[in-house]
């Protein structure tokens, strides 16, 4: 029988084939989606397991080891091998923890300090064995005070306000167990091992080194330890945030950071002849160490920075954000005074004046905080302090000093304003302080 020309039965097979193709494609897409989803979910779970293994490893190090030292610590958690590589970085320890197996890997860098405890829980501590203390000028201390002998009276300095109220809102602790030098010298001696650190540099710069906006230190790519035989100048306004890189510069001359510099490359700088950080710079994640002086100028903002010097450290019109660490360390006789001077600045961290010569009072050694400055943290001096600004935290000193022309007043508390309870409970000290509690993580930085 001859079919009519207008019959549509001949289109059935192509239609079925088209529908089958569409259904097959959709099924393939769904299967692929679920496969990819399952793969990604498995990878995410494995990644989380590696991250948790890193955290378990650092917690085990902090909880099980009484005294942390440089070295590697190996662990295994659920078939994941973890290595915690610890080294001293300035006045703290740094742990780079890496977890690996055949499925994945994770790596994180921790900065480790110690919780304040013992005497640093007080607002004011004086380690002088026979203090004769006078109070005037509206001194206000909130928190407890610790002395070896309690001999405090109200006094008067001509031209200054009288002390009208009780200077202390807290208890007084009298004890002979107040060391002048609650310091582990080995920690701070290690910081100044300049010669041993330059024995095996990755490269030697035979003259001055300039890191500028144009070169960005490109000639030093993949170099970790750089020995500079001249001066070093940093003049760049572009961030270089490579968290995996941690460079060490050993500079025979001076380190100069120019105005308006932005620098956040994780770095350690050891300079023979001093460090000058000029105004309006922005610096993060750096350690500055010198046998000479450090000066930080107006408008500079620093975060997660350590400054350690044998001579004067001056902070002028700058903001040092937590965790800031400023240390003047003296382990030998020197004609130059040992000074930390904070003028018109804000410091959130630790200010430490340390000497391993505790039997002699260095008359030039002094931490000076002027009226326009604020400190949130711990101030410790083996010599003296002159506190005129506000302190949220603890002041621990051998004696106090106050200059009112033409006289220097020793062990006068003049207009001091200290508030210990207001200090953040998460505050962390450097590791070399004996009067401190357990090791704690101060900062974490995931590398991958």
BELDADA-V592401 format. One record per residue. N is the residue number from 0. RES is the residue in one letter. SS is DSSP state (~ for helix, > for strand, _ for the rest). PHI is phi in whole degrees, -180 to 180 (none if undefined). Layout:
{{N/RES/SS/PHI} {N/RES/SS/PHI}}
This chain:
{{0/X/_/none} {1/X/_/-84} {2/X/_/-75} {3/X/_/-65} {4/X/_/-66} {5/X/_/-91} {6/X/_/-69} {7/X/_/-106} {8/X/~/-66} {9/X/~/-72} {10/X/~/-92} {11/X/~/-66} {12/X/~/-61} {13/X/~/-58} {14/X/~/-65} {15/X/~/-64} {16/X/~/-63} {17/X/~/-65} {18/X/~/-63} {19/X/~/-63} {20/X/~/-63} {21/X/~/-62} {22/X/~/-63} {23/X/~/-63} {24/X/~/-63} {25/X/~/-62} {26/X/~/-62} {27/X/~/-63} {28/X/~/-63} {29/X/~/-64} {30/X/~/-64} {31/X/~/-63} {32/X/~/-61} {33/X/~/-65} {34/X/~/-65} {35/X/~/-64} {36/X/~/-60} {37/X/~/-64} {38/X/~/-64} {39/X/~/-65} {40/X/~/-63} {41/X/~/-65} {42/X/~/-64} {43/X/~/-64} {44/X/~/-65} {45/X/~/-63} {46/X/~/-62} {47/X/~/-62} {48/X/~/-62} {49/X/~/-69} {50/X/~/-61} {51/X/~/-67} {52/X/~/-65} {53/X/~/-62} {54/X/~/-65} {55/X/~/-63} {56/X/~/-66} {57/X/~/-68} {58/X/~/-66} {59/X/~/-67} {60/X/~/-61} {61/X/~/-69} {62/X/~/-88} {63/X/~/-100} {64/X/_/-111} {65/X/_/-68} {66/X/_/-128} {67/X/_/-75} {68/X/_/-135} {69/X/_/-60} {70/X/>/153} {71/X/>/-107} {72/X/>/-125} {73/X/>/-109} {74/X/>/-141} {75/X/>/-134} {76/X/>/-128} {77/X/_/52} {78/X/_/68} {79/X/>/-103} {80/X/>/-85} {81/X/>/-128} {82/X/>/-121} {83/X/>/-107} {84/X/>/-98} {85/X/>/-104} {86/X/>/-150} {87/X/>/-76} {88/X/>/-126} {89/X/_/66} {90/X/_/-98} {91/X/>/-129} {92/X/>/-104} {93/X/>/-122} {94/X/>/-119} {95/X/>/-102} {96/X/>/-108} {97/X/>/-127} {98/X/>/-114} {99/X/>/-143} {100/X/_/-151} {101/X/_/-72} {102/X/_/-96} {103/X/_/-165} {104/X/>/-157} {105/X/>/-143} {106/X/>/-148} {107/X/>/-143} {108/X/>/-113} {109/X/>/-109} {110/X/>/-103} {111/X/>/-119} {112/X/>/-129} {113/X/>/-136} {114/X/>/-73} {115/X/>/-65} {116/X/_/-151} {117/X/~/57} {118/X/~/-65} {119/X/~/-75} {120/X/~/-80} {121/X/_/-83} {122/X/_/-81} {123/X/>/-140} {124/X/>/-133} {125/X/>/-124} {126/X/_/-95} {127/X/_/-63} {128/X/_/-71} {129/X/_/-134} {130/X/_/-78} {131/X/_/-118} {132/X/>/-108} {133/X/>/-117} {134/X/>/-121} {135/X/>/-161} {136/X/_/74} {137/X/_/77} {138/X/_/-62} {139/X/>/-138} {140/X/>/-119} {141/X/>/-105} {142/X/_/125} {143/X/_/-84} {144/X/>/-125} {145/X/>/-123} {146/X/>/-136} {147/X/_/-81} {148/X/_/-139} {149/X/_/-100} {150/X/_/-141} {151/X/>/-118} {152/X/>/-142} {153/X/>/-82} {154/X/_/-129} {155/X/_/-137} {156/X/_/-118} {157/X/_/-57} {158/X/_/95} {159/X/_/-115} {160/X/_/-63} {161/X/_/-77} {162/X/_/-87} {163/X/_/-96} {164/X/_/-117} {165/X/_/-59} {166/X/_/-75} {167/X/>/-121} {168/X/>/-109} {169/X/_/166} {170/X/_/-99} {171/X/>/-110} {172/X/>/-106} {173/X/>/-110} {174/X/_/-156} {175/X/_/-79} {176/X/_/-86} {177/X/_/-119} {178/X/_/-71} {179/X/_/-74} {180/X/_/-129} {181/X/_/-82} {182/X/>/-128} {183/X/_/-90} {184/X/~/-62} {185/X/~/-61} {186/X/~/-61} {187/X/~/-82} {188/X/~/-62} {189/X/~/-62} {190/X/~/-64} {191/X/_/-101} {192/X/_/-81} {193/X/~/-62} {194/X/~/-63} {195/X/~/-65} {196/X/~/-75} {197/X/_/-104} {198/X/_/-67} {199/X/_/-130} {200/X/_/-73} {201/X/_/-74} {202/X/>/-156} {203/X/>/-120} {204/X/>/-98} {205/X/_/-76} {206/X/_/-139} {207/X/_/-75} {208/X/>/-116} {209/X/>/-118} {210/X/>/-108} {211/X/>/-122} {212/X/_/-62} {213/X/_/-79} {214/X/_/-95} {215/X/_/51} {216/X/_/68} {217/X/~/-62} {218/X/~/-68} {219/X/~/-102} {220/X/_/-57} {221/X/_/68} {222/X/_/-100} {223/X/_/-103} {224/X/>/-116} {225/X/>/-119} {226/X/>/-103} {227/X/>/-105} {228/X/_/-83} {229/X/_/-115} {230/X/_/-87} {231/X/>/-129} {232/X/>/-124} {233/X/>/-111} {234/X/>/-143} {235/X/_/-147} {236/X/_/-120} {237/X/_/-120} {238/X/_/-67} {239/X/_/-128} {240/X/_/-98} {241/X/_/-98} {242/X/_/-68} {243/X/_/-82} {244/X/_/-92} {245/X/_/-140} {246/X/>/-91} {247/X/>/-127} {248/X/>/-110} {249/X/>/-115} {250/X/>/-112} {251/X/_/-73} {252/X/_/-100} {253/X/_/-107} {254/X/>/-101} {255/X/>/-124} {256/X/>/-108} {257/X/_/-77} {258/X/_/-60} {259/X/_/64} {260/X/_/-76} {261/X/>/-114} {262/X/>/-145} {263/X/_/-134} {264/X/_/-75} {265/X/_/-57} {266/X/>/-149} {267/X/>/-120} {268/X/>/-120} {269/X/>/-111} {270/X/>/-121} {271/X/_/-70} {272/X/_/-111} {273/X/_/119} {274/X/>/-133} {275/X/>/-124} {276/X/>/-112} {277/X/_/-84} {278/X/_/-61} {279/X/_/62} {280/X/_/-88} {281/X/>/-131} {282/X/>/-130} {283/X/>/-134} {284/X/>/57} {285/X/>/-138} {286/X/>/-120} {287/X/>/-112} {288/X/>/-132} {289/X/>/-151} {290/X/_/-80} {291/X/_/-118} {292/X/_/-113} {293/X/>/-129} {294/X/>/-129} {295/X/>/-118} {296/X/_/-101} {297/X/_/-51} {298/X/_/81} {299/X/_/-75} {300/X/>/-119} {301/X/>/-131} {302/X/>/-136} {303/X/>/54} {304/X/>/-126} {305/X/>/-112} {306/X/>/-128} {307/X/>/-132} {308/X/>/-143} {309/X/_/-85} {310/X/_/-118} {311/X/_/-66} {312/X/>/-120} {313/X/>/-119} {314/X/>/-118} {315/X/>/-123} {316/X/_/67} {317/X/_/-118} {318/X/>/-121} {319/X/>/-110} {320/X/>/-90} {321/X/>/-64} {322/X/>/-91} {323/X/>/-100} {324/X/>/-134} {325/X/>/-123} {326/X/>/-132} {327/X/>/-106} {328/X/>/-123} {329/X/>/-129} {330/X/_/-119} {331/X/_/-155} {332/X/_/-62} {333/X/_/-152} {334/X/_/-72} {335/X/_/-75} {336/X/_/-68} {337/X/_/-99} {338/X/>/-130} {339/X/>/-118} {340/X/>/-123} {341/X/>/-118} {342/X/>/-122} {343/X/_/51} {344/X/_/-137} {345/X/>/-121} {346/X/>/-127} {347/X/>/-116} {348/X/>/164} {349/X/>/-116} {350/X/>/-118} {351/X/>/-126} {352/X/>/-112} {353/X/>/-118} {354/X/>/-136} {355/X/_/-90} {356/X/_/-116} {357/X/_/-76} {358/X/_/-85} {359/X/_/-128} {360/X/_/-80} {361/X/_/-81} {362/X/_/-62} {363/X/_/-88} {364/X/_/-79} {365/X/>/-160} {366/X/>/-105} {367/X/>/-114} {368/X/>/-120} {369/X/_/-83} {370/X/_/-63} {371/X/_/-90} {372/X/_/-106} {373/X/>/-131} {374/X/>/-124} {375/X/>/-118} {376/X/>/152} {377/X/>/-117} {378/X/>/-115} {379/X/>/-128} {380/X/>/-139} {381/X/>/-75} {382/X/>/-117} {383/X/>/-145} {384/X/>/-132} {385/X/>/-130} {386/X/>/-103} {387/X/_/-115} {388/X/_/-93} {389/X/>/-83} {390/X/>/-125} {391/X/>/-102} {392/X/>/149} {393/X/>/-129} {394/X/>/-117} {395/X/>/-124} {396/X/>/-147} {397/X/>/-78} {398/X/>/-141} {399/X/>/-111} {400/X/>/-142} {401/X/>/-145} {402/X/>/-102} {403/X/>/-132} {404/X/_/-45} {405/X/_/-106} {406/X/>/-118} {407/X/>/-99} {408/X/>/-101} {409/X/>/-97} {410/X/_/62} {411/X/>/-105} {412/X/>/-97} {413/X/>/-114} {414/X/_/63} {415/X/_/-67} {416/X/>/-131} {417/X/>/-127} {418/X/>/-133} {419/X/_/-76} {420/X/_/-61} {421/X/_/-79} {422/X/_/-70} {423/X/_/-54} {424/X/_/-67} {425/X/_/-90} {426/X/_/-62} {427/X/>/-124} {428/X/>/-95} {429/X/_/-60} {430/X/_/-81} {431/X/_/-89} {432/X/>/-97} {433/X/_/-71} {434/X/_/-80} {435/X/>/-145} {436/X/>/-95} {437/X/>/-69} {438/X/>/-66} {439/X/>/-139} {440/X/>/-78} {441/X/>/-96} {442/X/>/-158} {443/X/>/-128} {444/X/>/-141} {445/X/>/-77} {446/X/_/-93} {447/X/_/-165}}
